Amino acid sequence: MPVARPRRSALYMPASNAKAIEKARTLPCDVVILDLEDAVAPEAKEAARAMAVEAVRAGGFNGKEVVIRINGEGTPWGDADLEAAIAAGPDAVLVPKVNRGSDVVAYQRRIGAAPIDLWAMVETTHALFNLYELAAAAEATRLTCFVMGTNDLVKETGARLTPGREPLLGLLGLAVAAARSQGLTILDGVFNDIEDLEGLDRECGQGRDFGFDGKTLIHPKQIETCNTAFTPAAGEVAFARAVVAAFAREENAEKGVIRVEGKMTERLHLAQAERLLDIIERIEGLTGPPATT
């Protein structure tokens, strides 16, 4: 399964706030999402668009992935947002309210040959019934990432956002499965209580256990908790190295199943180990080696 780059923490920043954009350049998040949609009031949309374009062109994000979230098709700003984003050339454009694979294909037609990835919000009830179709659009487009819009899903379904997110668990699992079927990255939705870092840590752990690559965030103070949760632990890294080393031995070259540290280990576990080591190598490239505690 390909790994483009670490996406443990993806921080939404209102593109209408120049100070926030400047601060984003110094923060340790893996992804900065310059938001033209939910975080920007209608009267500030056009100014925010211009500021996002200027920020992308100015650069200086120190290796972070830079994404512009545009307003959706059918809004007064969506078409101009997409045109401006294409001209600016961010790493990706995040499109909201996609419902089916044809929506992704339509966005790709407009982006054309520009080297810009497509990210798609999963945040409508229609999208939930078309998850595989949405993911399969990656075969004909530059779709690389799903982003869960859990607040919108709660609003649309009428569910209650409980501490354990029980009403959403089935939806989250299906979304991860659909993303993985096409080798897509998938990011968990935001955690709304900025001050509750313990609650954030629990929800990050839940998302990690579900298979999410990282989480979208709404405040810089959430970054450290999120990065820690989605960084493979030292024990996981050590076991992954042991798996790779074991399968590399000549006597195991033709074997489908071997024993590593007392555990039955198949070649599917080798693929998982290689992916984990790819992730940790890229993380260390950004931050230096993690603590071994």
C-alpha positions as CSV (number, residue, x, y, z in Angstrom):
1,M,0.0,0.0,0.0
2,P,1.7,3.2,-1.1
3,V,2.5,5.9,1.4
4,A,2.8,9.4,0.0
5,R,4.0,11.2,3.2
6,P,3.0,11.4,6.9
7,R,-0.5,12.8,7.4
8,R,-0.8,12.3,11.2
9,S,-2.1,15.8,11.8
10,A,-4.0,18.0,9.3
11,L,-4.8,21.4,10.7
12,Y,-7.6,23.6,9.3
13,M,-6.6,27.2,9.2
14,P,-9.0,29.9,8.1
15,A,-7.5,31.4,5.0
16,S,-9.1,34.8,5.9
17,N,-6.7,35.1,8.9
18,A,-3.2,36.3,7.8
19,K,-1.8,35.7,11.3
20,A,-3.1,32.2,11.4
21,I,-1.5,31.4,8.0
22,E,1.8,32.8,9.1
23,K,1.7,30.8,12.3
24,A,0.9,27.7,10.3
25,R,4.3,27.9,8.7
26,T,6.0,27.3,12.1
27,L,3.7,24.6,13.5
28,P,4.7,20.9,13.6
29,C,1.6,19.6,11.9
30,D,2.1,17.4,8.8
31,V,-0.6,19.1,6.7
32,V,-2.0,22.6,6.6
33,I,-5.5,23.0,5.2
34,L,-6.1,26.5,4.1
35,D,-9.9,26.6,4.6
36,L,-12.2,28.7,2.3
37,E,-15.3,26.9,3.4
38,D,-16.6,26.3,7.0
39,A,-14.1,28.6,8.7
40,V,-14.7,31.6,6.6
41,A,-17.8,33.9,6.8
42,P,-19.6,34.7,3.5
43,E,-18.5,38.3,3.4
44,A,-14.8,37.2,3.8
45,K,-14.8,34.5,1.1
46,E,-13.3,36.4,-1.7
47,A,-10.6,38.0,0.5
48,A,-9.8,34.5,1.9
49,R,-9.4,33.1,-1.6
50,A,-6.9,35.7,-2.5
51,M,-5.0,35.2,0.7
52,A,-4.8,31.4,0.2
53,V,-3.4,31.9,-3.3
54,E,-0.8,34.3,-2.0
55,A,0.2,31.9,0.8
56,V,0.6,28.9,-1.5
57,R,2.7,30.9,-3.9
58,A,4.8,32.4,-1.1
59,G,5.6,29.0,0.3
60,G,7.7,28.7,3.4
61,F,5.7,25.8,5.0
62,N,8.9,23.8,5.7
63,G,8.0,20.5,4.2
64,K,4.4,20.5,5.3
65,E,1.7,19.4,2.8
66,V,-0.4,22.4,1.8
67,V,-4.1,21.8,0.9
68,I,-6.8,24.3,-0.1
69,R,-10.3,23.4,0.9
70,I,-12.7,25.1,-1.5
71,N,-16.4,25.8,-1.3
72,G,-18.6,23.3,-2.9
73,E,-20.1,23.2,-6.4
74,G,-23.4,25.1,-6.5
75,T,-22.2,27.7,-4.0
76,P,-21.5,31.3,-5.1
77,W,-17.8,30.8,-4.5
78,G,-17.0,27.2,-5.6
79,D,-16.1,27.8,-9.3
80,A,-13.8,30.7,-8.5
81,D,-12.3,28.9,-5.6
82,L,-11.3,25.9,-7.8
83,E,-9.9,28.1,-10.6
84,A,-7.8,30.1,-8.1
85,A,-6.6,26.9,-6.4
86,I,-5.5,25.4,-9.7
87,A,-3.6,28.6,-10.5
88,A,-1.9,28.6,-7.1
89,G,-0.7,25.0,-7.3
90,P,-1.1,23.6,-3.8
91,D,-0.3,20.0,-3.1
92,A,-4.0,19.1,-3.1
93,V,-7.5,20.6,-3.3
94,L,-10.0,19.3,-0.8
95,V,-13.5,19.3,-2.2
96,P,-16.6,19.2,0.1
97,K,-20.0,17.6,-0.3
98,V,-19.0,15.0,-2.9
99,N,-21.7,12.3,-3.2
100,R,-20.6,9.9,-5.9
101,G,-17.6,9.0,-8.1
102,S,-18.8,11.2,-11.0
103,D,-18.4,14.2,-8.7
104,V,-14.7,13.4,-8.3
105,V,-14.3,12.8,-12.0
106,A,-15.9,16.2,-12.8
107,Y,-13.5,18.0,-10.5
108,Q,-10.6,16.1,-12.1
109,R,-11.7,17.3,-15.6
110,R,-11.4,20.9,-14.4
111,I,-8.1,20.4,-12.8
112,G,-6.8,18.7,-15.9
113,A,-3.1,17.9,-16.1
114,A,-2.1,20.2,-13.3
115,P,0.0,18.2,-10.7
116,I,-2.5,18.7,-7.9
117,D,-4.0,15.9,-5.9
118,L,-7.7,15.6,-5.1
119,W,-8.9,15.1,-1.6
120,A,-12.6,14.4,-0.9
121,M,-14.7,15.1,2.1
122,V,-16.9,12.2,3.2
123,E,-19.6,14.2,5.0
124,T,-23.0,13.5,3.4
125,T,-25.5,10.7,3.8
126,H,-25.4,10.2,0.0
127,A,-21.7,9.7,0.1
128,L,-22.1,7.0,2.8
129,F,-24.0,4.8,0.3
130,N,-21.4,5.4,-2.4
131,L,-18.2,4.9,-0.5
132,Y,-16.7,2.3,-2.8
133,E,-17.7,4.2,-5.9
134,L,-16.1,7.3,-4.5
135,A,-12.9,5.5,-3.7
136,A,-12.8,3.7,-7.1
137,A,-12.8,7.1,-8.8
138,A,-9.1,7.1,-7.9
139,E,-8.6,4.8,-10.9
140,A,-9.3,7.6,-13.3
141,T,-8.3,10.7,-11.2
142,R,-5.7,12.0,-8.8
143,L,-7.9,11.2,-5.8
144,T,-5.5,10.3,-3.0
145,C,-7.3,11.0,0.3
146,F,-10.7,10.8,2.1
147,V,-11.3,13.3,4.9
148,M,-14.2,12.4,7.3
149,G,-16.6,15.3,8.0
150,T,-18.0,13.9,11.2
151,N,-19.7,17.1,12.3
152,D,-21.7,17.2,9.1
153,L,-22.5,13.5,9.3
154,V,-23.9,14.0,12.8
155,K,-26.0,16.9,11.6
156,E,-27.3,15.0,8.5
157,T,-28.1,11.8,10.4
158,G,-29.5,13.4,13.5
159,A,-27.1,11.3,15.6
160,R,-25.6,12.4,18.9
161,L,-21.8,12.8,19.1
162,T,-21.1,10.8,22.2
163,P,-17.6,10.5,23.8
164,G,-17.1,7.1,22.2
165,R,-18.8,8.1,18.9
166,E,-20.9,4.9,19.0
167,P,-23.4,6.2,16.4
168,L,-20.6,6.7,13.9
169,L,-18.5,3.6,14.3
170,G,-20.1,1.6,11.5
171,L,-19.7,4.5,9.1
172,L,-16.1,5.1,10.1
173,G,-15.2,1.5,9.6
174,L,-16.8,1.3,6.1
175,A,-15.1,4.5,5.1
176,V,-11.7,3.1,6.1
177,A,-12.4,-0.1,4.2
178,A,-13.4,1.8,1.0
179,A,-10.3,4.0,1.2
180,R,-8.0,1.0,1.7
181,S,-9.6,-0.8,-1.3
182,Q,-8.0,1.8,-3.5
183,G,-4.9,2.5,-1.5
184,L,-6.1,6.0,-0.4
185,T,-5.1,7.8,2.7
186,I,-8.0,8.5,5.1
187,L,-8.1,11.1,7.8
188,D,-10.5,11.1,10.8
189,G,-12.8,14.0,11.6
190,V,-12.2,16.8,14.0
191,F,-12.4,16.8,17.8
192,N,-14.5,19.8,18.9
193,D,-13.4,20.3,22.5
194,I,-10.2,22.2,22.2
195,E,-9.4,22.1,25.9
196,D,-10.0,18.4,26.4
197,L,-6.7,16.9,25.3
198,E,-7.3,13.7,27.2
199,G,-10.5,13.2,25.2
200,L,-8.6,14.0,22.0
201,D,-6.0,11.4,22.9
202,R,-8.7,8.8,23.4
203,E,-10.4,9.7,20.1
204,C,-7.0,9.6,18.3
205,G,-6.4,6.2,19.7
206,Q,-9.8,5.0,18.5
207,G,-9.1,6.4,15.0
208,R,-5.7,4.8,14.9
209,D,-7.2,1.4,15.9
210,F,-9.7,1.8,13.1
211,G,-6.9,2.3,10.6
212,F,-7.0,6.0,10.0
213,D,-3.7,7.6,8.9
214,G,-4.2,10.7,10.9
215,K,-6.8,13.3,12.1
216,T,-8.0,16.7,11.1
217,L,-7.6,19.4,13.8
218,I,-9.1,22.7,14.6
219,H,-6.5,24.2,16.9
220,P,-2.7,24.2,17.1
221,K,-2.7,22.9,20.7
222,Q,-4.1,19.6,19.4
223,I,-1.1,18.9,17.1
224,E,1.3,17.3,19.6
225,T,-1.4,14.9,21.0
226,C,-2.3,13.9,17.4
227,N,1.2,13.4,16.2
228,T,2.1,11.2,19.2
229,A,-1.0,9.1,18.7
230,F,-0.4,8.4,15.0
231,T,3.4,7.9,15.3
232,P,4.1,4.2,15.4
233,A,5.4,3.2,18.9
234,A,8.9,2.0,19.4
235,G,7.8,-1.6,20.0
236,E,5.8,-1.6,16.8
237,V,8.8,-0.4,14.8
238,A,11.1,-2.9,16.4
239,F,8.7,-5.8,15.5
240,A,8.3,-4.5,12.0
241,R,12.0,-4.5,11.5
242,A,12.2,-8.0,12.8
243,V,9.5,-9.2,10.4
244,V,11.3,-7.6,7.4
245,A,14.7,-9.1,8.5
246,A,13.1,-12.5,9.0
247,F,11.6,-12.7,5.5
248,A,14.8,-11.4,4.0
249,R,16.7,-14.5,5.2
250,E,17.6,-17.0,2.5
251,E,15.8,-19.9,4.3
252,N,12.6,-18.0,4.3
253,A,12.6,-16.7,0.7
254,E,10.0,-19.1,-0.5
255,K,7.9,-19.4,2.7
256,G,4.4,-17.8,3.1
257,V,4.3,-18.2,6.8
258,I,7.1,-18.1,9.4
259,R,7.4,-17.5,13.1
260,V,8.8,-14.1,14.3
261,E,9.3,-13.6,18.1
262,G,6.9,-16.4,18.7
263,K,4.1,-15.1,16.5
264,M,2.7,-16.6,13.3
265,T,3.7,-14.1,10.6
266,E,2.4,-14.2,7.0
267,R,3.5,-12.3,4.0
268,L,0.6,-9.9,4.5
269,H,2.3,-9.0,7.8
270,L,5.4,-8.3,5.8
271,A,3.6,-5.8,3.7
272,Q,2.2,-4.2,6.8
273,A,5.7,-4.0,8.3
274,E,7.2,-2.4,5.2
275,R,4.4,0.2,5.2
276,L,5.0,1.0,8.9
277,L,8.7,1.4,8.4
278,D,8.1,3.6,5.4
279,I,5.9,5.8,7.6
280,I,8.4,6.0,10.4
281,E,11.2,6.8,8.0
282,R,9.3,9.7,6.6
283,I,8.3,10.9,10.0
284,E,11.9,10.8,11.2
285,G,12.8,12.8,8.1
286,L,10.6,15.6,9.4
287,T,11.2,15.4,13.1
288,G,14.2,13.3,13.9
289,P,14.0,9.9,15.6
290,P,11.1,9.5,18.1
291,A,11.7,8.8,21.8
292,T,12.2,5.2,22.7
293,T,10.2,5.3,25.9
